[in-house]
Amino acid sequence: MSLTSSSASGIDCITPQHLKDLVSVSAGDADRALLNDITRLCNFMLSAISNIILAISTFYENTEVESEDSKHLR
């Protein structure tokens, strides 16, 4: 994987090259541990996002049902 020198860093100033260096084979056993932790963090964040989306969609489904019920009452 090649990264250009202009690859932008985030607000924490960690560039993609930093992450590549940290998880490279030359980092030894630390690379596997860090990659494992990054994977767990990403999975946690995706799980949280999916739970939020589920809650929002459930809310809107219930709102639509209540709207349909109120139309029948008129």
KEMI-101408 format. One record per atom (N, C-alpha, C): residue number from 1; atom name; x, y negated, z negated. Coordinates in Angstrom, 2 decimals. Layout:
BEGIN
NODE   seq   atom      east     north        up
NODE   NUM     CA         X         Y         Z
...
END
This chain:
BEGIN
NODE   seq   atom      east     north        up
NODE     1      N      0.85      1.17      0.00
NODE     1     CA      0.00      0.00      0.00
NODE     1      C      0.89     -1.23      0.00
NODE     2      N      0.64     -2.14      0.89
NODE     2     CA      1.45     -3.35      0.90
NODE     2      C      0.58     -4.53      0.53
NODE     3      N      1.17     -5.43     -0.22
NODE     3     CA      0.46     -6.63     -0.64
NODE     3      C      1.25     -7.84     -0.17
NODE     4      N      0.53     -8.82      0.32
NODE     4     CA      1.22    -10.04      0.76
NODE     4      C      1.61    -10.88     -0.44
NODE     5      N      2.60    -11.71     -0.23
NODE     5     CA      3.05    -12.56     -1.34
NODE     5      C      1.99    -13.60     -1.69
NODE     6      N      1.02    -13.78     -0.80
NODE     6     CA     -0.03    -14.76     -1.06
NODE     6      C     -1.25    -14.15     -1.74
NODE     7      N     -1.16    -12.88     -2.17
NODE     7     CA     -2.29    -12.26     -2.85
NODE     7      C     -2.60    -13.05     -4.12
NODE     8      N     -3.83    -13.42     -4.27
NODE     8     CA     -4.23    -14.29     -5.37
NODE     8      C     -4.31    -13.54     -6.69
NODE     9      N     -3.98    -14.24     -7.74
NODE     9     CA     -4.14    -13.68     -9.07
NODE     9      C     -5.45    -14.19     -9.65
NODE    10      N     -5.89    -13.55    -10.71
NODE    10     CA     -7.10    -13.98    -11.38
NODE    10      C     -6.81    -15.04    -12.41
NODE    11      N     -7.77    -15.31    -13.28
NODE    11     CA     -7.56    -16.32    -14.31
NODE    11      C     -6.51    -15.91    -15.32
NODE    12      N     -6.21    -14.61    -15.37
NODE    12     CA     -5.18    -14.12    -16.28
NODE    12      C     -3.79    -14.12    -15.65
NODE    13      N     -3.68    -14.59    -14.39
NODE    13     CA     -2.42    -14.70    -13.64
NODE    13      C     -1.79    -13.35    -13.31
NODE    14      N     -2.54    -12.27    -13.42
NODE    14     CA     -2.03    -10.95    -13.02
NODE    14      C     -2.34    -10.77    -11.54
NODE    15      N     -1.30    -10.60    -10.75
NODE    15     CA     -1.48    -10.42     -9.31
NODE    15      C     -1.66     -8.94     -8.99
NODE    16      N     -2.17     -8.63     -7.83
NODE    16     CA     -2.27     -7.23     -7.43
NODE    16      C     -0.91     -6.53     -7.46
NODE    17      N      0.16     -7.26     -7.15
NODE    17     CA      1.49     -6.67     -7.19
NODE    17      C      1.87     -6.26     -8.60
NODE    18      N      1.49     -7.06     -9.61
NODE    18     CA      1.75     -6.69    -11.00
NODE    18      C      1.11     -5.34    -11.33
NODE    19      N     -0.16     -5.20    -10.95
NODE    19     CA     -0.87     -3.95    -11.23
NODE    19      C     -0.24     -2.78    -10.48
NODE    20      N      0.14     -3.02     -9.24
NODE    20     CA      0.78     -1.98     -8.45
NODE    20      C      2.07     -1.52     -9.13
NODE    21      N      2.87     -2.47     -9.61
NODE    21     CA      4.12     -2.13    -10.29
NODE    21      C      3.86     -1.37    -11.59
NODE    22      N      2.81     -1.76    -12.31
NODE    22     CA      2.52     -1.12    -13.60
NODE    22      C      2.04      0.32    -13.46
NODE    23      N      1.38      0.64    -12.36
NODE    23     CA      0.85      1.99    -12.19
NODE    23      C      1.66      2.81    -11.20
NODE    24      N      2.83      2.33    -10.81
NODE    24     CA      3.67      3.07     -9.87
NODE    24      C      4.35      4.24    -10.56
NODE    25      N      4.84      5.16     -9.78
NODE    25     CA      5.50      6.36    -10.30
NODE    25      C      6.71      5.99    -11.15
NODE    26      N      7.40      4.90    -10.80
NODE    26     CA      8.60      4.51    -11.54
NODE    26      C      8.29      4.07    -12.96
NODE    27      N      7.03      3.84    -13.28
NODE    27     CA      6.66      3.43    -14.64
NODE    27      C      6.60      4.62    -15.59
NODE    28      N      6.79      5.83    -15.08
NODE    28     CA      6.79      7.02    -15.93
NODE    28      C      5.40      7.40    -16.41
NODE    29      N      5.33      7.91    -17.64
NODE    29     CA      4.05      8.34    -18.20
NODE    29      C      3.12      7.18    -18.49
NODE    30      N      3.69      6.00    -18.66
NODE    30     CA      2.86      4.83    -18.94
NODE    30      C      1.93      4.53    -17.77
NODE    31      N      2.36      4.85    -16.55
NODE    31     CA      1.51      4.57    -15.40
NODE    31      C      0.21      5.37    -15.45
NODE    32      N      0.30      6.62    -15.85
NODE    32     CA     -0.91      7.45    -15.93
NODE    32      C     -1.84      6.96    -17.03
NODE    33      N     -1.25      6.58    -18.16
NODE    33     CA     -2.06      6.09    -19.28
NODE    33      C     -2.78      4.80    -18.90
NODE    34      N     -2.04      3.87    -18.27
NODE    34     CA     -2.65      2.61    -17.87
NODE    34      C     -3.73      2.82    -16.81
NODE    35      N     -3.44      3.65    -15.83
NODE    35     CA     -4.43      3.94    -14.79
NODE    35      C     -5.68      4.58    -15.38
NODE    36      N     -5.49      5.46    -16.35
NODE    36     CA     -6.61      6.09    -17.05
NODE    36      C     -7.44      5.03    -17.78
NODE    37      N     -6.76      4.11    -18.46
NODE    37     CA     -7.46      3.06    -19.20
NODE    37      C     -8.20      2.11    -18.26
NODE    38      N     -7.57      1.77    -17.14
NODE    38     CA     -8.23      0.90    -16.16
NODE    38      C     -9.48      1.59    -15.60
NODE    39      N     -9.37      2.88    -15.32
NODE    39     CA    -10.51      3.64    -14.81
NODE    39      C    -11.64      3.67    -15.83
NODE    40      N    -11.31      3.91    -17.10
NODE    40     CA    -12.34      3.92    -18.15
NODE    40      C    -13.00      2.57    -18.29
NODE    41      N    -12.21      1.49    -18.20
NODE    41     CA    -12.77      0.14    -18.29
NODE    41      C    -13.73     -0.13    -17.13
NODE    42      N    -13.31      0.22    -15.92
NODE    42     CA    -14.18      0.02    -14.75
NODE    42      C    -15.47      0.82    -14.87
NODE    43      N    -15.37      2.06    -15.31
NODE    43     CA    -16.57      2.89    -15.49
NODE    43      C    -17.49      2.31    -16.55
NODE    44      N    -16.91      1.77    -17.63
NODE    44     CA    -17.71      1.14    -18.68
NODE    44      C    -18.45     -0.07    -18.13
NODE    45      N    -17.72     -0.89    -17.37
NODE    45     CA    -18.34     -2.09    -16.81
NODE    45      C    -19.43     -1.74    -15.81
NODE    46      N    -19.20     -0.73    -14.98
NODE    46     CA    -20.23     -0.30    -14.02
NODE    46      C    -21.45      0.25    -14.74
NODE    47      N    -21.23      0.96    -15.83
NODE    47     CA    -22.34      1.50    -16.61
NODE    47      C    -23.17      0.37    -17.20
NODE    48      N    -22.50     -0.64    -17.72
NODE    48     CA    -23.21     -1.78    -18.31
NODE    48      C    -24.01     -2.51    -17.24
NODE    49      N    -23.42     -2.70    -16.07
NODE    49     CA    -24.12     -3.39    -14.98
NODE    49      C    -25.34     -2.59    -14.54
NODE    50      N    -25.18     -1.27    -14.43
NODE    50     CA    -26.32     -0.46    -13.99
NODE    50      C    -27.43     -0.48    -15.04
NODE    51      N    -27.07     -0.54    -16.32
NODE    51     CA    -28.09     -0.63    -17.36
NODE    51      C    -28.83     -1.96    -17.29
NODE    52      N    -28.13     -3.03    -16.99
NODE    52     CA    -28.76     -4.34    -16.86
NODE    52      C    -29.71     -4.34    -15.66
NODE    53      N    -29.25     -3.80    -14.55
NODE    53     CA    -30.09     -3.74    -13.35
NODE    53      C    -31.34     -2.90    -13.61
NODE    54      N    -31.18     -1.79    -14.31
NODE    54     CA    -32.33     -0.95    -14.64
NODE    54      C    -33.32     -1.70    -15.52
NODE    55      N    -32.80     -2.43    -16.51
NODE    55     CA    -33.69     -3.20    -17.40
NODE    55      C    -34.44     -4.27    -16.62
NODE    56      N    -33.74     -4.96    -15.73
NODE    56     CA    -34.39     -6.02    -14.94
NODE    56      C    -35.45     -5.43    -14.01
NODE    57      N    -35.11     -4.33    -13.34
NODE    57     CA    -36.08     -3.74    -12.42
NODE    57      C    -37.29     -3.20    -13.17
NODE    58      N    -37.08     -2.64    -14.36
NODE    58     CA    -38.20     -2.17    -15.18
NODE    58      C    -39.08     -3.33    -15.59
NODE    59      N    -38.46     -4.45    -15.97
NODE    59     CA    -39.22     -5.64    -16.36
NODE    59      C    -40.10     -6.11    -15.21
NODE    60      N    -39.51     -6.19    -14.00
NODE    60     CA    -40.28     -6.67    -12.86
NODE    60      C    -41.36     -5.68    -12.44
NODE    61      N    -41.10     -4.39    -12.58
NODE    61     CA    -42.15     -3.41    -12.28
NODE    61      C    -43.32     -3.59    -13.22
NODE    62      N    -43.04     -3.79    -14.50
NODE    62     CA    -44.11     -4.00    -15.48
NODE    62      C    -44.84     -5.30    -15.21
NODE    63      N    -44.13     -6.33    -14.79
NODE    63     CA    -44.75     -7.61    -14.47
NODE    63      C    -45.68     -7.47    -13.28
NODE    64      N    -45.26     -6.73    -12.26
NODE    64     CA    -46.10     -6.53    -11.08
NODE    64      C    -47.36     -5.76    -11.44
NODE    65      N    -47.24     -4.76    -12.30
NODE    65     CA    -48.40     -3.98    -12.72
NODE    65      C    -49.38     -4.87    -13.47
NODE    66      N    -48.87     -5.73    -14.35
NODE    66     CA    -49.75     -6.63    -15.10
NODE    66      C    -50.42     -7.61    -14.15
NODE    67      N    -49.71     -8.08    -13.14
NODE    67     CA    -50.30     -9.01    -12.17
NODE    67      C    -51.41     -8.33    -11.39
NODE    68      N    -51.20     -7.10    -10.98
NODE    68     CA    -52.22     -6.36    -10.26
NODE    68      C    -53.45     -6.13    -11.15
NODE    69      N    -53.22     -5.82    -12.44
NODE    69     CA    -54.32     -5.60    -13.37
NODE    69      C    -55.11     -6.89    -13.55
NODE    70      N    -54.44     -8.02    -13.63
NODE    70     CA    -55.15     -9.28    -13.85
NODE    70      C    -55.97     -9.67    -12.61
NODE    71      N    -55.54     -9.26    -11.41
NODE    71     CA    -56.33     -9.53    -10.19
NODE    71      C    -57.64     -8.77    -10.23
NODE    72      N    -57.61     -7.54    -10.76
NODE    72     CA    -58.81     -6.72    -10.81
NODE    72      C    -59.79     -7.23    -11.86
NODE    73      N    -59.30     -7.95    -12.85
NODE    73     CA    -60.17     -8.47    -13.90
NODE    73      C    -60.95     -9.69    -13.45
NODE    74      N    -60.51    -10.34    -12.40
NODE    74     CA    -61.18    -11.57    -11.95
NODE    74      C    -62.41    -11.30    -11.17
END
